[in-house]
Structure formats: C-alpha cells, structure tokens
Amino acid sequence: MTLMIPFDNSYARLPNSFYARQAPVPVRAPRLIAFNSDLAQILRITPGEVHEMAEAFSGNALPEGAEPIAQLYSGHQFGNYNPQLGDGRAVLLGETVGTDGVRRDIQLKGSGPTPFSRQGDGRAWLGPVLREYVVSEAMHALGIPTTRALAAVKTGEAIFREGPMPGAILTRVAQSHLRVGSFQIFAARGQLDSLRRLTDYAIQRHYPQADGPMGLLRAVVDAQSQLIAAWMSVGFIHGVMNTDNCSISGETIDYGPCAFMDNYHPNTVYSSIDRMGRYAYSNQPEIAVWNAAQLATALIQQFDDKEAAVAEATEIVHGMPDLMQQNWLARFRAKIGLVTQEDGDLEMISDLLNCMAQNQADFTNTFRALGGDQARDQFTDPQAFDQWARGWRSRLSREKKPAEVINKANPTFIPRNHRVEQMIQAAVQGDFAPFHRLNNVLSRPYGDQPGALDLTRPPAQDEVVQATFCGT
C-alpha cells in the first residue's frame, strides 16, 4: 500500500509575501513512533508501509501534491511586540478537505531551519513532540477545540539543548495555522492589500457567515471565549498565550509549557519562562481579551473610516469578558450538576473554588467525585467541604439527574504532568509503552477504566512537576 494524501493547498496559492517556500531538511534515520489512523481516515489519507510513512512524516520524502511552505507572522510575546516571527521550525506540507468537509493543514514540526528560524536549528527533541502528541489528543477527547497529532517520528539524530537529546518530528493537523500575529505583521508593515487579502481568506475559510473584518473579529472573539472557558473547566494552563499562539479558528495551538493543574489554585503557573505569572490559570480570560484587542488593532488598519472602525471594534472587544463569563458559568454549572440557572449559582461555584484552594483539593478528582460521595476526601479539612455541600445539595434537589450531568462534564483522566514527564523519560530510554498507554487511556477520559486508576493519582511529593519548558 502506498501513502496517499489528497492535498488541496489553498494557502500556497496566496501571494509569496505570505510565506517562504521551504522543503523539510532530511534526517538520518527516521523511525515511526506513532500514526493516528483514526485521524487519517477523517483526512482521507491512505496509509502506506511503516518505512514509507517514516520517510514522509520526517520530511525525507514529500508525498505527491505537497507544497511545503513556512508561514510568515509576527506577534506579542509576553506583551512585547516582535516584528517578525514566522515558522522557525515548522513546514506546512499542505491541506486536505476531510470526510467531514473541513479543510485542515498538515504541518511538520521540528523539520529543520527556515528563513524565519532566527539562528535556531529548526529541530525538536523527543520530549516536547511526545508531550504535544499526548496532550493535544487528550484535549480532543475532552471535547476541546485543538490541533491534533497525526504522526510522531524519531529522526535518528541528536539535537542539543541542555545537552544531546534524541530528535523527533511531530505531524500536526489544524483547521489552519492563522494566528493573531498573521494579521499583525501586515498591519504593522502597512501592507494593507495583504491585510485585506488575508482577512478575506480567513473569512472564507473559517467564518463564511462573517460580514467583513468586524464580522471576523466577532467570530474570533466568540470562538476564543468558548475555548478559554473550556480550558478553565478542565484546569488547563496554556503557559504561553502570546498573540502568535492565538489561533483564529478558535483551536488550542502550540503546546509548549502547557500543563493541567493538580491541586487547585487560581494563580498556578507552570511555564518556566513566565516569571511574572502573566499567563497564570486565572489570568487566561484577561489575556484572551488582550489578544483580541491586538487583532482588532490590526484589522482596523484596513478601514478608511478609522473612527467608526475603532468604535465598533471597541464594542466587540469590551463585550468579550461577559461572553467568556457566560461560557464559563455554563461549563462550571454542569461541573457541579446544574442544568437550570439560578441567581446564586456563580457565588456557589466561587465558594467551592475558594474552598478547594484553601484545602489543597485536586481539581480533577474533586469535581469528578461530586458525582459520588468521596469529594470531601479531597480536602485537608473535610468539614469545609461539608459546610459548602449543604447549600449545594439543596440546590441539586431541584435538578433532574445531577450525577449524570457531573460525570459528563468532569473527566476521570487528564494528562497529569508527572505522568507525562515519566512517559518522556521512559521514551528517551527507548521504552514507548507508557506513551502508548497514556494515549489509549486518555482517548476515553470520561469513562471508568479500573485498570488505569493509577493515572488518576495526584503526584507524590517527589513527583511534583514545578515547571514545564518549551524545549523544542
């Protein structure tokens, strides 16, 4: 059987100023670690022999129809504008239109230097590749919009970070790789024709119902509002919400120093480079609004009547916090078993979260346990939970099947940081069994899997992951 990918590459048909044509740089001895056959079916990909797929997903042999490019963009990084970024270690092979009618990018990440590498080697080491594979597929199973992993390949080469590391390449799939920074770069350069062309392209590809640039802004604000509420509901911390990591499609993108909380605390930070807590768990909604404001600033540049455009964009962006709060409240109502709406629900949820923070309660296990009778065991002071639960149980008496609602809204399994780190360490030693086990268990996060209960355990003191790293 021969690998076949039905490419239809719309972005490569845009002007050359949007990207650099760049072939992947070949590697010495590619070895296929994983191939996502379920995703491949959606993409209408016909798998090939294992060796053939290793060659293709390492970039050594381009599949027929591929038009490899590195995309251009800029972005704010930790609040500071960088006038040119771009794909420094990734190559977009092309696009497919899936069985569901959705157009998606297929990109190699870690495929070698590009014109945008800024003196980097353009490579990735095995740890971040496996982390993104596991976490992005787990997010998909959780029902959260995300890029996905199609394949992972070891390159047979060492790359150097703190020391020599095994090299790897991830094949990433996204509804597109358009970011806020994709618009910022043309706005900052005053290239208004390119900005208009990109705006039209984004509308046609993602939001055909949108009416012009402000319609695009409304659609992105809505998508991002839903996305951030979804992150918050599972205790996910992106870790590096720069504008070049903010997807126009509303998908989670760029799993660098990301992590899921164990014990709940609103100020939790894992990213090793986020020293001031800009992207802490509780700050994510505020940063999403800030990013939307940067998109608005870029889109406004193409209007002749700037004053009217500023007024409309301001109204859209200023409405985002309320929109996010509505999405957040809907998700957290479900997490405590509520379908109907009452005035005191927000206060009840906030009281629970405050109690969890004060009593070192595990975020995932506490909410899941609300469907049974073990939730109090998650608190250092169980009586603090009991006090909160009296009002909650009274509220539940007015609901129809709260336990069922709770179990549908709260996963049993998440990619816990210490398990991901243990998986990476095993893989570095050549043992991929933990990697495959995590993927298998996390593909069914809401079910009960008696043979995988060890993966629900929070880290012991010597297993706590204090910081996560970009590392690619």
Buried (B, 14 or more C-beta within 10 A) or exposed (E): EEBBBBBEBBBBEBEEBBBBEBBBBBBEEBBBBBBBEEBBEBBEBEBBEEEBBBBBBBBBBBBEBBBBBBBBBBBBBBEEEBEBBBBBBBBBBBBBBBEEEEBBBBBBBBBBBBBBBEEEBBBBBBBBBBBBBBBBBBBBBBBBBBBBBBBBBBBBBEBEBEEEBBBBBBBBBBBBBBBBBBBBBBBBBEBEEBBBBBBEBBBEBBBEEBEEBBBBBBBBBBBBBBBBBBBBBBBBBBBBBBBBBBBBBBBBBBBBBBBBBBBBBBEBBBBBBBEEEBBBBBBBBBBBBBBBBBBBBBBBBBBEEEEEBBEBBEEBBEBBBEBBBEBBBBBBBBBBBBEEEEEEBBEBBEBBBBBBBBBBBBBBBBBBBBBEEEBBEBBEEBEBBEEBBEEBEEBBEEBEEBEEBBBBBBBBBBBBBBBBBBBBEBBBEEEBEBBEBBBEBBBBBBEEBEEBEEBBBBBEEEBEBEBBBBBB
